[in-house]
Amino acid sequence: MNLNTTNASADRPHAVIIGGGFAGAGAAWELTRHGVKPICLEAERRSGGLAGSFEVNGERLEKFYHHWFTNDAHVG
Ligand SMILES: Cc1cc2nc3c(=O)[nH]c(=O)nc-3n(C[C@H](O)[C@H](O)[C@H](O)COP(=O)(O)OP(=O)(O)OC[C@H]3O[C@@H](n4cnc5c(N)ncnc54)[C@H](O)[C@@H]3O)c2cc1C
């Protein structure tokens, strides 16, 4: 698959990604690996999406908490 465009200037983005969550970050990573320069547009002030965080008293907390149960044997 050739993701390079022939008429795009080298100093301009070659692809636009909407959303800076994992999917957007993953797409940006893959595009970069293929020599395409992406730009990622995120609606929120910070990227991360569902996996993002916010600040409380100078510390960063996850937006959603993760919970592991003692019977999650496959995790340990
Ligand atoms: C509590 C919790 C625990 C989880 N644990 C795991 C885990 O252990 N392992 C795992 O693999 N997954 C886990 N997940 C799921 C994982 O976090 C999500 O599947 C993943 O973050 C989704 O990423 P995404 O990029 O698809 O979507 P999102 O994270 O929703 O990102 C989409 C982004 O696009 C932006 N956006 C939307 N519309 C626009 C627009 N029009 N213009 C600009 N920006 C826009 C949004 O603001 C957002 O930042 C967990 C999720 C939660 C909530």
The ligand as a Gaussian input file, in Angstrom:
#p B3LYP/6-31G(d) Opt

LIG

0 1
 C      -12.652000       2.463000      32.439000
 C      -12.117000       2.003000      31.108000
 C      -11.156000       1.015000      31.087000
 C      -10.642000       0.536000      29.880000
 N       -9.673000      -0.423000      29.876000
 C       -9.157000      -0.845000      28.712000
 C       -8.128000      -1.823000      28.671000
 O       -7.661000      -2.288000      29.701000
 N       -7.662000      -2.236000      27.463000
 C       -8.158000      -1.727000      26.303000
 O       -7.693000      -2.125000      25.235000
 N       -9.138000      -0.796000      26.304000
 C       -9.640000      -0.354000      27.478000
 N      -10.642000       0.574000      27.488000
 C      -11.190000       1.021000      26.223000
 C      -10.304000       2.042000      25.606000
 O       -9.995000       3.056000      26.550000
 C      -11.094000       2.633000      24.427000
 O      -11.538000       1.592000      23.586000
 C      -10.223000       3.539000      23.619000
 O       -9.616000       4.527000      24.454000
 C      -11.089000       4.167000      22.541000
 O      -10.239000       4.919000      21.749000
 P      -10.806000       5.625000      20.464000
 O       -9.690000       6.437000      19.894000
 O      -11.469000       4.618000      19.594000
 O      -11.993000       6.555000      20.972000
 P      -11.965000       7.737000      22.032000
 O      -11.053000       7.441000      23.179000
 O      -13.403000       8.003000      22.321000
 O      -11.330000       8.937000      21.235000
 C      -12.029000       9.666000      20.296000
 C      -11.482000      11.088000      20.330000
 O      -12.036000      11.809000      19.231000
 C      -12.404000      13.085000      19.679000
 N      -13.443000      13.557000      18.758000
 C      -14.680000      13.063000      18.586000
 N      -15.330000      13.730000      17.639000
 C      -14.465000      14.675000      17.194000
 C      -14.566000      15.678000      16.198000
 N      -15.678000      15.839000      15.447000
 N      -13.494000      16.484000      15.976000
 C      -12.361000      16.332000      16.726000
 N      -12.215000      15.388000      17.687000
 C      -13.262000      14.573000      17.910000
 C      -12.876000      12.893000      21.095000
 O      -12.798000      14.092000      21.836000
 C      -11.873000      11.844000      21.592000
 O      -10.714000      12.417000      22.167000
 C      -11.140000       1.079000      28.673000
 C      -12.110000       2.103000      28.681000
 C      -12.585000       2.578000      29.890000
 C      -13.603000       3.705000      29.877000

